[in-house]
Amino acid sequence: MRVAGDYFGIQLFPVLAGLGVVLGHMFPVWLRFKGGKGVAAFLGVLFAFRPPIAAVLTCLTWLTMAWATRYSSLAALAAAILAPLYFLLLGTTLYALLALVLAILIIYAHRANIARLLRGEEPKIGSA
């Protein structure tokens, strides 16, 4: 029996809730729509979905890039860009679509960081 919001065996409502979590973090009403960049909320949402291996791979991507480059923003961008691919490879299309939408939002939130990276002015992890 199909329940409301069921899409290819995946509940649509949890996906919409995940979108709301990240949007609420990035654009909170009480802070005049100026919030965070959404990366931590994004990772938290990914861990709520199955299979959790996609979230683990996304975290490992962040850790590997942060270790290799010492740029947190670059690590976040790489993790956000690869997360939809991880879900696609695992066959969860709706989660991949959500991850893609959230990755686009994260890239948008990091536009100043991207400009600093391109100019060579982005601070590295551990620099004072």
N, C-alpha and C positions, 0 to 999 in steps of 0.2 A: 504494500500500500504506500502510495506517495503522500508525503506530508507537505504542507505549505512551505514553499521556499526550497524544496528539494530540487537540485540541479545536478544531474548525472551522479547521484549518490552523495552529493556534498550539500550540506545545509547552506542556503544562501544567507540566512539571517546572521549566523556567526561571521560570515565574510563581511557583511555590511557593518556589523558591530566592530570588527577589526579596523575597517576603514574609519569609522567614527572615533576610535581610540587614537589613531595617529593624527587625524584632523584636529581632534580636541587638544592634543599635545602641541601641535604646531600653530594652531590658531585659537587659543583660548579667549573666550568672550571677556572674562574678567581682567585680562591683560591687554585689552584692546587689539586682539587678534595678533599679538606679537609673542610667540612662544618659542619653543625649542626647534631643533632641526629634524626631529622625528625618528632618529636612528634607534635609540633605546626602545621607544614604543614600538617601532617596526619589528625589532628583534623579539620583543615580548609577544606581539601578535603572531609572529611566525611560529613560536613555540606552542601556541594554542592549537595549531592545526596539525593534522596527521598526514603524512608521517613526519615525526619530529626530526628526522635525519636532514631534511632541507634546512631547518633552523640551525642545526648543528653545523652543517656545511657553510652556512652563511656566517656564523660566528667564527669558524675556522678561517674563512676568507678574510674577515676583518683582522683577526689576530696575525695571520701570515703577512698581510699587507702592512699592518702597523709595525710589525717586527722588521720587515724588509726595508721599509721606506722611512719609518718614524713620523709619518704624516697621518694623523687621525682622520682628517677629512678625506684624504685619498683612500684610506682603508674603508671608510664608511661608504664612499661612492662605489668602490669595487664590490663590496658586499651587497649593496642595494641593487647594482646592475646584474650581478650573478644570481641573486635569489630567485627571480622568475625562471631562470634556466634550470635551476635545481628542481623546482616544482614541476616544470615541464618534463624533465627527464624521469621524474617519479610518477608521471601520468596524472597529476592533479591540476587540470587545466584551469579551474576556477580560482584556485589558490595562486596559480601562476599569473593569472590576470590581475588579481588583487596585488600581488607583489610587484607587478609591472607598474600599476597605477601609483603605488606607494613609492616605488623607486623614482618615478618621474617627479613626485612631490619632493622627495629627498634631494634630488639633483637640483631642483629649483631653489630649495632652501640653502643649498651650498654654493649658489652662484658667486657670492663674494669670495668664498674659499677657492673656487676654481680659478677666478681671476688672479688671486694671490699665488696660487700654485703655478700658473702660467708665467707670472712675473718673477717667480723665485723668492717670494716674500712670505710664504706661508710658514708659520713657526712649526718646528718639529716637536714631537713628544719629548719632554724632558728638558727642553731649552728654556732658559729663564727670560 
